[in-house]
């Protein structure tokens, strides 16, 4: 049986990319990492700044992404996929609902997905595919939040829209040193998680943000 399992593992092992394809994949990763750094710092920056940060020629960038909008869409699609994976993993965790929720929050903060929302919302037109992924993320959000709330772990006057805004506030924390940024974000995440736990404290002012209020910011 062990041999059979190993045989299946070998069969599923990805085929190594050829030298040319491997280089293209490395360039793509360099471009995306550079684009994230450049555009979260300055959404109006030109694509030439991305090429310079990535250390690739501008022609190499344009061969992969025909426009700045296309590059921005790819960045946000990656952010959505990361967020969706974190939510799916949390929902698959059948342990303590509060522990699964807090692990999800920490993972999302570390992935820094909400920096893209803060900086890029409204700077390009989302595709139908991006809208579908956003709707999927929202559905997972609701399932995870409702499960945690049903367990009595979150104060009764908090809704999912509040969590989205709080994650954006954490993403706004940024200092020059990357590790210090991470420390500060986790410092205030710990404070927020403590404030989110039941029982409720003083009543909150006004209603929570709706999905429409959150999503309309992506309209150009």
KELO-782385 format. One record per atom (N, C-alpha, C): z, x, y. Coordinates in pm, 1 decimal, padded with zeros to 6 digits. Example, Ala and Ser with C-alpha at 12.3 -4.5 7.8 and 13.67 -1.06 7.14 Angstrom:
2
((00780.0 01319.0 -00569.0)),
((00780.0 01230.0 -00450.0)),
((00780.0 01320.0 -00330.0)),
((00708.0 01285.0 -00225.0)),
((00714.0 01367.0 -00106.0)),
((00787.0 01290.0 00003.0)),
! end
This chain:
220
((00000.0 00083.4 -00120.3)),
((00000.0 00000.0 00000.0)),
((00000.0 00087.0 00125.4)),
((00080.3 00194.0 00125.8)),
((00085.5 00283.6 00241.6)),
((-00051.4 00341.3 00270.9)),
((-00121.8 00381.3 00165.6)),
((-00255.0 00438.4 00184.3)),
((-00348.7 00334.6 00244.8)),
((-00332.6 00210.0 00195.1)),
((-00418.0 00104.3 00248.3)),
((-00394.0 00080.3 00395.5)),
((-00265.4 00081.1 00435.5)),
((-00232.3 00061.6 00575.9)),
((-00289.8 00174.4 00660.7)),
((-00274.3 00296.2 00612.9)),
((-00327.0 00410.1 00686.9)),
((-00478.8 00402.5 00697.4)),
((-00540.4 00353.4 00589.0)),
((-00685.1 00339.1 00593.4)),
((-00727.5 00240.4 00700.5)),
((-00652.5 00128.6 00713.7)),
((-00682.6 00031.5 00816.9)),
((-00661.4 00089.8 00955.4)),
((-00554.8 00170.9 00969.4)),
((-00529.3 00233.3 01099.6)),
((-00643.1 00325.7 01137.3)),
((-00692.8 00403.0 01039.8)),
((-00804.1 00493.1 01068.3)),
((-00927.4 00415.1 01109.0)),
((-00946.3 00298.9 01043.8)),
((-01065.2 00220.0 01073.3)),
((-01060.5 00165.4 01215.7)),
((-00939.8 00141.5 01267.3)),
((-00925.7 00084.0 01399.7)),
((-00914.4 00189.6 01508.6)),
((-00904.4 00315.1 01468.5)),
((-00888.7 00421.3 01567.7)),
((-01013.2 00428.2 01655.6)),
((-00997.8 00428.7 01788.9)),
((-01115.2 00429.2 01876.0)),
((-01198.6 00555.0 01858.7)),
((-01329.7 00536.0 01864.9)),
((-01422.4 00648.4 01853.9)),
((-01418.2 00727.6 01984.8)),
((-01398.2 00859.7 01978.0)),
((-01392.0 00939.9 02101.0)),
((-01520.4 00926.4 02181.5)),
((-01505.9 00922.1 02313.1)),
((-01623.0 00913.8 02399.0)),
((-01698.0 01046.5 02399.0)),
((-01829.2 01037.0 02415.9)),
((-01908.5 01158.8 02429.0)),
((-01869.8 01229.0 02558.1)),
((-01911.9 01355.3 02571.5)),
((-01875.6 01432.4 02689.9)),
((-01916.2 01364.6 02818.8)),
((-02036.2 01307.3 02821.4)),
((-02085.8 01243.3 02943.0)),
((-02008.6 01114.9 02973.6)),
((-01983.7 01036.3 02867.4)),
((-01910.3 00911.1 02887.1)),
((-01764.4 00938.2 02922.9)),
((-01707.9 01042.0 02863.1)),
((-01569.5 01077.6 02893.3)),
((-01556.4 01119.0 03039.4)),
((-01653.2 01195.2 03088.8)),
((-01650.8 01237.6 03228.7)),
((-01664.4 01117.0 03321.1)),
((-01751.0 01022.2 03282.9)),
((-01768.3 00901.5 03363.9)),
((-01639.1 00821.0 03367.2)),
((-01571.5 00812.6 03252.8)),
((-01444.0 00739.4 03247.4)),
((-01338.6 00808.4 03332.8)),
((-01334.9 00942.0 03328.0)),
((-01238.8 01016.2 03410.7)),
((-01267.3 00994.1 03558.8)),
((-01395.8 00998.2 03596.2)),
((-01432.9 00975.4 03735.5)),
((-01392.9 00835.6 03780.9)),
((-01413.9 00737.7 03691.7)),
((-01378.9 00600.1 03725.7)),
((-01228.9 00587.6 03750.9)),
((-01149.2 00652.2 03665.2)),
((-01004.6 00647.2 03682.5)),
((-00963.4 00715.9 03813.1)),
((-01026.2 00830.3 03842.9)),
((-00996.5 00900.3 03967.5)),
((-01029.1 00813.2 04087.9)),
((-01142.6 00743.7 04081.5)),
((-01185.5 00657.9 04191.9)),
((-01087.3 00541.9 04211.2)),
((-01049.0 00477.5 04102.5)),
((-00959.4 00362.7 04113.2)),
((-00820.7 00403.7 04163.2)),
((-00769.4 00515.2 04111.8)),
((-00637.9 00563.2 04157.8)),
((-00643.4 00599.0 04306.2)),
((-00752.8 00664.6 04346.1)),
((-00767.7 00701.7 04486.8)),
((-00783.8 00577.7 04574.0)),
((-00860.5 00480.1 04525.8)),
((-00882.1 00357.3 04603.2)),
((-00751.3 00283.5 04625.2)),
((-00669.0 00281.0 04523.4)),
((-00539.4 00214.3 04538.0)),
((-00456.0 00282.4 04645.6)),
((-00450.9 00415.8 04643.9)),
((-00373.1 00489.7 04742.8)),
((-00429.5 00469.2 04883.3)),
((-00562.0 00478.4 04894.2)),
((-00624.9 00469.9 05025.9)),
((-00612.0 00330.3 05084.5)),
((-00645.8 00228.4 05006.4)),
((-00651.9 00092.4 05060.8)),
((-00515.0 00026.9 05076.3)),
((-00415.8 00066.6 04996.5)),
((-00281.4 00012.4 05021.6)),
((-00220.5 00075.9 05146.3)),
((-00269.3 00193.1 05182.0)),
((-00224.8 00255.5 05307.3)),
((-00301.6 00199.9 05426.7)),
((-00432.8 00175.3 05407.1)),
((-00518.0 00127.5 05516.3)),
((-00634.8 00048.2 05457.2)),
((-00624.4 -00085.2 05452.6)),
((-00730.4 -00166.7 05394.5)),
((-00864.8 -00152.0 05464.6)),
((-00864.5 -00106.3 05590.0)),
((-00990.1 -00091.5 05664.4)),
((-01057.0 00044.4 05641.6)),
((-00996.1 00129.0 05561.1)),
((-01052.2 00262.7 05537.6)),
((-01189.9 00253.0 05473.4)),
((-01280.0 00346.5 05502.1)),
((-01413.4 00344.0 05441.7)),
((-01409.5 00398.6 05299.0)),
((-01513.1 00366.0 05222.0)),
((-01518.1 00413.9 05083.8)),
((-01532.3 00565.1 05078.3)),
((-01582.2 00626.1 05185.9)),
((-01592.8 00772.4 05187.7)),
((-01454.4 00836.8 05176.7)),
((-01351.4 00769.2 05229.4)),
((-01215.2 00821.0 05218.3)),
((-01169.0 00817.2 05073.1)),
((-01214.2 00717.5 04999.7)),
((-01180.5 00707.3 04857.5)),
((-01247.7 00820.6 04780.3)),
((-01375.3 00844.2 04807.4)),
((-01447.5 00951.6 04739.4)),
((-01382.8 01086.2 04766.7)),
((-01343.2 01107.5 04892.2)),
((-01278.5 01234.4 04928.6)),
((-01145.5 01249.6 04856.2)),
((-01065.2 01142.0 04852.7)),
((-00935.8 01147.7 04783.7)),
((-00954.5 01170.0 04633.6)),
((-01056.9 01109.3 04577.0)),
((-01082.0 01121.6 04432.9)),
((-01144.5 01254.7 04395.8)),
((-01203.4 01323.6 04494.7)),
((-01270.3 01450.3 04466.2)),
((-01403.8 01432.1 04397.6)),
((-01470.8 01318.5 04428.0)),
((-01603.3 01293.8 04371.2)),
((-01701.2 01272.4 04485.8)),
((-01828.9 01288.6 04457.0)),
((-01930.6 01265.9 04558.3)),
((-01944.2 01117.3 04588.6)),
((-01985.9 01086.1 04710.5)),
((-02001.6 00946.4 04748.8)),
((-02107.9 00878.6 04663.2)),
((-02209.0 00953.8 04620.7)),
((-02313.3 00895.2 04535.4)),
((-02255.9 00856.1 04399.4)),
((-02161.9 00936.9 04347.5)),
((-02098.2 00904.2 04219.5)),
((-02017.3 00776.1 04231.9)),
((-01952.7 00757.4 04346.1)),
((-01874.9 00635.5 04367.2)),
((-01967.8 00514.6 04374.3)),
((-02077.6 00527.0 04449.5)),
((-02168.1 00413.5 04464.8)),
((-02244.3 00381.5 04336.3)),
((-02259.9 00479.4 04249.3)),
((-02321.4 00449.2 04119.3)),
((-02230.9 00357.4 04038.4)),
((-02101.4 00368.9 04059.1)),
((-02005.9 00286.8 03983.5)),
((-01972.1 00157.5 04056.1)),
((-01960.8 00163.9 04188.1)),
((-01926.2 00046.4 04267.7)),
((-02024.3 00035.4 04384.0)),
((-02101.1 -00070.9 04382.3)),
((-02209.1 -00084.8 04479.1)),
((-02159.4 -00112.2 04620.1)),
((-02035.9 -00158.1 04634.2)),
((-01983.2 -00191.2 04765.8)),
((-01831.4 -00178.0 04766.7)),
((-01775.7 -00176.8 04885.7)),
((-01630.7 -00172.7 04899.2)),
((-01567.9 -00298.5 04840.3)),
((-01633.1 -00414.2 04861.0)),
((-01580.0 -00539.4 04804.9)),
((-01570.4 -00532.7 04652.9)),
((-01672.0 -00475.5 04590.2)),
((-01670.1 -00465.4 04444.9)),
((-01553.7 -00377.1 04398.8)),
((-01529.2 -00271.1 04472.1)),
((-01417.9 -00181.7 04439.0)),
((-01283.8 -00252.5 04458.6)),
((-01271.2 -00329.4 04564.4)),
((-01147.7 -00404.1 04589.5)),
((-01124.2 -00508.7 04480.4)),
((-01231.3 -00574.1 04437.8)),
((-01217.7 -00673.3 04330.5)),
((-01169.0 -00607.4 04202.1)),
((-01223.7 -00489.8 04171.5)),
((-01182.5 -00420.3 04049.6)),
((-01034.8 -00381.5 04057.6)),
((-00990.5 -00335.0 04174.2)),
((-00849.6 -00299.7 04192.0)),
((-00759.5 -00419.5 04165.5)),
((-00795.4 -00532.4 04224.0)),
((-00712.0 -00651.2 04208.4)),
((-00719.2 -00706.0 04066.1)),
((-00832.9 -00692.8 04001.6)),
((-00843.6 -00735.5 03861.7)),
((-00751.6 -00652.1 03774.1)),
((-00745.1 -00522.2 03800.1)),
((-00653.7 -00435.9 03724.8)),
((-00508.3 -00475.3 03749.5)),
((-00475.9 -00503.3 03874.7)),
((-00340.0 -00545.2 03906.8)),
((-00302.2 -00674.5 03836.6)),
((-00395.8 -00769.7 03832.0)),
((-00370.7 -00896.3 03764.0)),
((-00350.8 -00876.1 03614.4)),
((-00433.4 -00790.5 03554.8)),
((-00420.3 -00766.3 03410.2)),
((-00284.8 -00702.9 03377.9)),
((-00240.6 -00611.0 03462.5)),
((-00110.2 -00548.2 03441.9)),
((00001.1 -00651.5 03452.0)),
((-00009.4 -00737.7 03550.8)),
((00091.7 -00841.6 03571.7)),
((00093.0 -00939.7 03454.5)),
((-00024.2 -00981.2 03410.5)),
((-00035.2 -01074.9 03298.4)),
((00024.8 -01015.3 03171.4)),
((-00003.0 -00887.9 03146.6)),
((00052.2 -00821.7 03027.5)),
((00204.7 -00819.8 03032.3)),
((00261.0 -00794.6 03150.1)),
((00407.1 -00792.4 03163.6)),
((00465.6 -00930.7 03138.4)),
((00400.9 -01034.3 03190.0)),
((00450.3 -01171.1 03169.5)),
((00438.1 -01212.9 03023.3)),
((00327.1 -01176.5 02960.1)),
((00308.6 -01211.5 02819.0)),
((00412.4 -01141.8 02731.0)),
((00440.5 -01014.9 02761.2)),
((00541.7 -00942.2 02683.9)),
((00679.6 -01005.4 02701.7)),
((00710.0 -01048.4 02824.0)),
((00839.8 -01111.3 02849.1)),
((00851.9 -01243.2 02773.4)),
((00744.3 -01320.4 02770.0)),
((00747.0 -01448.0 02698.4)),
((00755.8 -01427.1 02547.2)),
((00702.0 -01315.3 02499.5)),
((00708.0 -01286.2 02356.5)),
((00846.4 -01237.4 02313.5)),
((00929.5 -01199.6 02411.1)),
((01065.1 -01153.3 02382.4)),
((01153.6 -01275.4 02355.0)),
((01199.5 -01290.0 02231.3)),
((01280.2 -01407.0 02196.5)),
((01430.8 -01379.2 02203.7)),
((01466.8 -01274.1 02275.3)),
((01607.9 -01243.7 02295.3)),
((01665.2 -01323.8 02411.0)),
((01762.0 -01266.7 02479.2)),
((01825.0 -01334.8 02591.7)),
((01723.8 -01358.7 02703.9)),
((01705.5 -01484.2 02749.5)),
((01604.4 -01513.5 02852.1)),
((01625.2 -01436.6 02982.4)),
((01751.2 -01418.9 03024.1)),
((01776.1 -01345.4 03148.0)),
((01737.8 -01198.7 03132.6)),
((01767.9 -01138.3 03019.4)),
((01730.6 -00998.8 02996.4)),
((01578.6 -00982.9 02998.3)),
((01507.5 -01076.7 02935.5)),
((01361.2 -01070.5 02934.4)),
((01306.3 -01083.8 03075.4)),
((01366.1 -01172.1 03153.9)),
((01322.3 -01192.9 03292.4)),
((01346.9 -01069.1 03377.7)),
((01464.8 -01009.1 03366.4)),
((01495.1 -00891.1 03447.4)),
((01408.4 -00771.9 03405.5)),
((01380.5 -00759.0 03276.0)),
((01289.6 -00652.5 03231.0)),
((01150.5 -00673.0 03290.0)),
((01106.5 -00797.5 03293.9)),
((00977.4 -00830.9 03354.8)),
((00975.9 -00791.4 03502.4)),
((01079.8 -00825.6 03575.0)),
((01086.3 -00792.9 03717.3)),
((01081.6 -00642.0 03739.3)),
((01155.5 -00567.1 03659.8)),
((01155.3 -00420.9 03674.9)),
((01017.9 -00363.1 03643.8)),
((00953.9 -00416.2 03541.3)),
((00821.7 -00365.8 03503.1)),
((00718.7 -00394.2 03612.1)),
((00724.9 -00510.2 03671.5)),
((00630.7 -00545.3 03777.7)),
((00654.8 -00459.7 03901.6)),
((00780.8 -00436.7 03934.1)),
((00812.6 -00351.0 04048.9)),
((00760.1 -00209.6 04025.6)),
((00778.1 -00156.0 03905.2)),
((00728.6 -00021.7 03875.3)),
((00576.4 -00015.3 03878.4)),
((00509.9 -00122.8 03833.8)),
((00363.4 -00125.4 03834.8)),
((00308.1 -00139.5 03976.1)),
((00392.6 -00185.7 04069.0)),
((00356.1 -00198.1 04210.7)),
((00236.8 -00291.0 04231.1)),
((00227.6 -00395.4 04150.9)),
((00113.8 -00486.3 04162.3)),
((00113.3 -00562.1 04295.1)),
((00229.6 -00588.2 04351.6)),
((00234.3 -00670.0 04472.1)),
((00198.9 -00593.2 04599.1)),
((00186.3 -00462.3 04591.4)),
((00132.7 -00388.1 04705.6)),
((-00011.7 -00428.6 04731.9)),
((-00084.9 -00460.0 04624.5)),
((-00223.0 -00503.9 04640.1)),
((-00227.7 -00637.1 04713.3)),
((-00135.2 -00728.0 04679.3)),
((-00129.1 -00856.4 04748.8)),
((-00098.9 -00836.7 04896.8)),
((-00000.5 -00753.4 04924.8)),
((00041.1 -00730.2 05062.6)),
((-00072.9 -00676.3 05148.3)),
((-00149.3 -00584.6 05092.5)),
((-00248.0 -00513.0 05173.0)),
((-00389.6 -00568.6 05163.4)),
((-00424.3 -00628.6 05049.6)),
((-00564.6 -00664.4 05027.7)),
((-00593.9 -00812.8 05035.4)),
((-00492.0 -00897.0 05035.4)),
((-00515.7 -01042.1 05041.7)),
((-00596.0 -01076.7 05166.7)),
((-00704.9 -01149.9 05146.7)),
((-00788.4 -01193.2 05257.5)),
((-00890.8 -01092.6 05304.3)),
((-00898.0 -00974.7 05240.2)),
((-00993.7 -00872.1 05284.9)),
((-01126.0 -00878.8 05208.7)),
((-01134.5 -00962.3 05106.6)),
((-01259.9 -00977.4 05031.9)),
((-01260.8 -01114.4 04966.5)),
((-01378.8 -01156.8 04922.5)),
((-01392.7 -01288.4 04858.7)),
((-01368.7 -01275.9 04708.5)),
((-01267.2 -01343.7 04655.2)),
((-01242.5 -01337.7 04510.4)),
((-01356.5 -01403.3 04432.2)),
((-01383.4 -01351.4 04314.9)),
((-01482.4 -01411.6 04225.7)),
((-01416.1 -01524.1 04145.8)),
((-01499.9 -01602.6 04077.8)),
((-01446.4 -01707.5 03990.6)),
((-01357.9 -01646.9 03882.2)),
((-01398.2 -01530.3 03831.1)),
((-01319.1 -01464.4 03726.8)),
((-01181.0 -01425.7 03779.2)),
((-01176.0 -01372.1 03899.9)),
((-01046.0 -01336.7 03958.7)),
((-00959.8 -01460.6 03978.7)),
((-01022.3 -01569.0 04022.6)),
((-00946.5 -01692.9 04040.5)),
((-00891.7 -01743.8 03907.1)),
((-00970.8 -01730.0 03800.5)),
((-00923.7 -01772.4 03668.6)),
((-00806.5 -01686.0 03622.5)),
((-00815.9 -01554.3 03645.8)),
((-00706.3 -01465.1 03607.8)),
((-00580.7 -01494.6 03689.0)),
((-00598.9 -01526.3 03816.8)),
((-00484.8 -01560.9 03901.1)),
((-00418.5 -01689.1 03851.0)),
((-00501.4 -01786.5 03810.0)),
((-00446.4 -01911.1 03756.8)),
((-00371.9 -01885.7 03625.6)),
((-00425.4 -01795.1 03544.0)),
((-00356.9 -01760.1 03418.5)),
((-00221.8 -01695.1 03448.6)),
((-00220.1 -01603.5 03544.2)),
((-00095.1 -01538.2 03582.6)),
((00005.4 -01641.2 03632.2)),
((-00041.2 -01737.7 03710.8)),
((00048.8 -01840.2 03762.3)),
((00106.1 -01925.0 03648.9)),
((00022.5 -01958.7 03550.5)),
((00071.0 -02035.6 03437.1)),
((00178.1 -01961.2 03358.6)),
((00158.0 -01831.6 03338.6)),
((00258.1 -01749.9 03269.6)),
((00385.9 -01739.4 03352.6)),
((00369.2 -01725.0 03484.4)),
((00484.9 -01722.7 03574.8)),
((00572.7 -01845.7 03553.4)),
((00507.9 -01960.8 03554.8)),
((00581.6 -02086.9 03544.2)),
((00654.3 -02095.4 03410.1)),
((00584.9 -02058.3 03302.2)),
((00647.8 -02063.8 03169.7)),
((00770.3 -01972.8 03162.9)),
((00755.1 -01850.1 03213.9)),
((00866.1 -01754.6 03208.9)),
((00981.8 -01800.9 03296.5)),
((00949.0 -01845.8 03415.8)),
((01053.4 -01889.9 03507.9)),
((01124.9 -02013.1 03453.0)),
((01047.7 -02110.1 03404.5)),
((01109.9 -02232.8 03352.9)),
((01200.5 -02203.5 03233.8)),
((01158.6 -02110.6 03148.7)),
((01242.7 -02075.2 03033.9)),
((01374.7 -02013.7 03079.5)),
((01365.7 -01926.0 03179.1)),
((01486.5 -01859.4 03228.3)),
((01577.8 -01959.1 03299.0)),
((01516.6 -02048.0 03374.8)),
((01595.9 -02147.6 03447.3)),
((01659.9 -02246.7 03351.0)),
((01586.5 -02283.9 03245.8)),
((01640.7 -02377.6 03146.9)),
((01761.8 -02318.8 03075.8)),
((01766.9 -02186.6 03068.9)),
((01881.6 -02119.8 03005.6)),
((02002.0 -02115.3 03099.5)),
((01985.0 -02165.8 03221.9)),
((02095.1 -02166.9 03317.8)),
((02121.2 -02031.8 03381.0)),
((02019.2 -01943.8 03379.1)),
((02040.0 -01806.6 03426.4)),
((02002.1 -01785.6 03572.7)),
((01927.9 -01878.7 03631.5)),
((01883.5 -01864.8 03770.4)),
((01939.1 -01980.7 03852.2)),
((01982.3 -01951.2 03973.6)),
((02040.2 -02055.4 04058.1)),
((01943.4 -02172.2 04074.2)),
((01996.1 -02289.6 04086.0)),
((01917.2 -02412.9 04074.0)),
((01818.1 -02433.7 04187.8)),
((01841.6 -02373.5 04305.9)),
((01753.3 -02398.8 04419.4)),
((01644.1 -02293.7 04435.8)),
((01624.8 -02208.8 04334.4)),
((01517.9 -02108.4 04336.5)),
((01398.9 -02161.1 04257.3)),
((01277.5 -02137.1 04309.7)),
((01154.4 -02174.6 04240.1)),
((01066.4 -02051.4 04223.6)),
((00958.7 -02067.0 04145.1)),
((00872.6 -01953.2 04113.7)),
((00810.8 -01892.2 04239.5)),
((00776.3 -01974.9 04336.7)),
((00719.6 -01921.3 04460.4)),
((00813.6 -01825.3 04530.6)),
((00943.5 -01851.6 04520.2)),
((01040.9 -01759.7 04578.9)),
((01032.0 -01621.3 04514.5)),
((01012.6 -01619.0 04382.2)),
((01005.7 -01491.5 04310.5)),
((00885.6 -01410.3 04357.5)),
((00772.2 -01477.2 04377.1)),
((00651.7 -01408.0 04424.1)),
((00674.4 -01341.8 04558.8)),
((00737.7 -01415.7 04649.7)),
((00764.7 -01359.9 04783.2)),
((00864.0 -01244.8 04775.7)),
((00965.8 -01257.5 04691.6)),
((01064.0 -01149.7 04676.5)),
((00999.4 -01022.5 04621.8)),
((00907.1 -01038.3 04527.7)),
((00837.2 -00920.8 04473.1)),
((00751.8 -00853.7 04580.4)),
((00694.1 -00932.2 04669.5)),
((00617.4 -00874.5 04780.1)),
((00709.9 -00797.4 04874.7)),
((00827.4 -00850.8 04897.5)),
((00922.7 -00781.8 04985.5)),
((00963.8 -00647.1 04926.6)),
((00982.1 -00642.5 04796.4)),
((01014.7 -00514.8 04732.0)),
((00898.0 -00417.1 04742.9)),
((00775.3 -00468.3 04729.0)),
((00658.0 -00381.8 04738.8)),
((00640.5 -00324.7 04878.9)),
((00697.1 -00393.8 04979.2)),
((00685.5 -00344.9 05117.0)),
((00772.4 -00221.6 05142.0)),
((00865.8 -00193.9 05052.1)),
((00950.7 -00074.7 05066.7)),
((00868.5 00047.2 05027.4)),
((00846.2 00134.5 05121.1)),
((00764.4 00253.2 05094.4)),
((00804.9 00364.7 05189.3)),
((00843.1 00479.3 05133.4)),
((00872.0 00598.2 05213.0)),
((00778.7 00709.3 05165.9)),
((00787.6 00824.5 05231.5)),
((00691.2 00931.3 05202.6)),
((00701.1 00982.4 05059.1)),
((00822.3 00987.9 05005.4)),
((00842.8 01041.6 04871.4)),
((00830.0 00929.5 04767.1)),
((00743.2 00948.8 04669.0)),
((00715.4 00844.7 04569.5)),
((00838.7 00809.8 04486.1)),
((00912.8 00910.6 04441.8)),
((01031.0 00884.9 04359.9)),
((01139.3 00814.9 04441.3)),
((01151.8 00853.3 04568.2)),
((01250.2 00786.6 04653.6)),
((01211.0 00640.3 04677.7)),
((01082.5 00614.4 04690.9)),
((01034.8 00476.5 04702.8)),
((01076.1 00395.4 04580.8)),
((01058.4 00453.0 04464.3)),
((01095.7 00383.8 04340.8)),
((01247.0 00356.6 04336.6)),
((01326.8 00456.0 04374.8)),
((01471.9 00438.3 04375.0)),
((01513.8 00324.7 04468.0)),
((01456.9 00323.6 04587.7)),
((01492.9 00220.3 04684.4)),
((01451.4 00081.5 04636.3)),
((01334.0 00072.2 04578.2)),
((01289.0 -00057.8 04527.6)),
((01382.7 -00109.2 04418.9)),
((01425.1 -00021.1 04330.5)),
((01515.4 -00064.3 04224.3)),
((01655.8 -00093.1 04278.1)),
((01693.9 -00025.7 04383.6)),
((01823.0 -00055.2 04447.0)),
((01825.1 -00200.7 04495.5)),
((01718.8 -00239.0 04566.4)),
((01716.1 -00373.2 04622.7)),
((01675.6 -00477.9 04518.7)),
((01606.1 -00437.1 04414.4)),
((01581.2 -00528.9 04303.6)),
((01713.2 -00567.0 04237.6)),
((01801.4 -00469.9 04216.9)),
((01931.9 -00498.9 04157.5)),
((02009.2 -00598.5 04243.6)),
((02001.0 -00581.3 04374.7)),
((02069.0 -00672.8 04466.1)),
((02009.0 -00813.1 04457.0)),
((01875.9 -00820.4 04450.8)),
((01808.9 -00950.3 04441.1)),
((01840.8 -01020.4 04310.2)),
((01840.8 -00945.4 04201.8)),
((01869.8 -01006.2 04071.9)),
((02011.5 -01064.0 04069.7)),
((02103.6 -00993.2 04132.0)),
((02241.0 -01044.2 04137.7)),
((02246.0 -01173.1 04218.7)),
((02167.2 -01178.4 04328.0)),
((02165.4 -01298.0 04412.9)),
((02095.3 -01414.7 04343.5)),
((02002.7 -01386.0 04253.5)),
((01927.2 -01491.5 04185.3)),
((02006.9 -01559.9 04075.9)),
((02105.2 -01490.6 04021.6)),
((02177.8 -01545.8 03908.0)),
((02264.0 -01665.4 03947.7)),
((02270.9 -01761.0 03855.3)),
((02361.6 -01875.1 03874.1)),
((02505.2 -01823.6 03863.5)),
((02604.5 -01889.0 03922.6)),
((02592.0 -02013.5 04000.3)),
((02540.2 -01990.0 04141.3)),
((02493.0 -02096.5 04201.9)),
((02434.7 -02085.9 04335.3)),
((02538.2 -02049.2 04439.5)),
((02490.5 -01979.8 04542.3)),
((02574.3 -01950.0 04656.7)),
((02550.4 -02054.0 04764.7)),
((02541.2 -02008.7 04889.8)),
((02513.9 -02100.9 04999.7)),
((02374.4 -02160.7 04983.9)),
((02355.5 -02287.3 05021.6)),
((02223.6 -02351.2 05007.7)),
((02117.3 -02275.5 05086.9)),
((01998.1 -02267.5 05032.2)),
((01887.5 -02201.5 05100.3)),
((01826.4 -02295.5 05203.8)),
((01766.2 -02237.3 05307.2)),
((01707.1 -02315.9 05415.6)),
((01560.5 -02344.3 05382.9)),
((01520.3 -02469.5 05392.4)),
((01380.9 -02506.4 05375.5)),
((01335.4 -02502.8 05230.7)),
((01215.5 -02559.4 05205.1)),
((01161.7 -02562.8 05068.7)),
((01100.9 -02427.9 05030.9)),
((01085.7 -02400.2 04900.5)),
((01022.0 -02275.6 04857.2)),
((00872.8 -02277.4 04887.6)),
((00806.7 -02161.4 04890.1)),
((00661.8 -02159.8 04912.4)),
((00588.3 -02223.7 04795.4)),
((00483.2 -02297.3 04825.7)),
((00403.3 -02360.7 04721.4)),
((00296.6 -02263.1 04672.3)),
((00238.1 -02294.9 04557.4)),
((00127.2 -02214.1 04504.7)),
((00011.4 -02212.1 04603.6)),
((-00012.9 -02324.6 04671.3)),
((-00121.7 -02330.5 04768.9)),
((-00095.2 -02235.1 04885.0)),
((00028.4 -02229.2 04932.2)),
((00062.8 -02139.8 05042.7)),
((00045.7 -01993.5 05002.4)),
((00080.9 -01963.2 04879.3)),
((00069.4 -01824.2 04832.2)),
((-00076.9 -01785.8 04809.1)),
((-00152.9 -01875.9 04745.9)),
((-00290.9 -01842.8 04708.3)),
((-00387.5 -01847.3 04826.0)),
((-00357.4 -01926.2 04929.1)),
((-00452.9 -01940.7 05039.0)),
((-00470.1 -01809.7 05117.6)),
((-00376.8 -01718.2 05102.4)),
((-00388.5 -01589.4 05173.2)),
((-00503.9 -01506.7 05121.3)),
((-00554.0 -01539.3 05000.8)),
((-00666.6 -01464.1 04945.2)),
((-00801.4 -01513.1 04998.1)),
((-00798.2 -01620.8 05076.7)),
((-00923.7 -01670.2 05133.7)),
((-00963.2 -01584.8 05252.7)),
((-01088.4 -01542.3 05256.5)),
((-01134.3 -01456.8 05367.1)),
((-01162.2 -01540.1 05490.6)),
! end
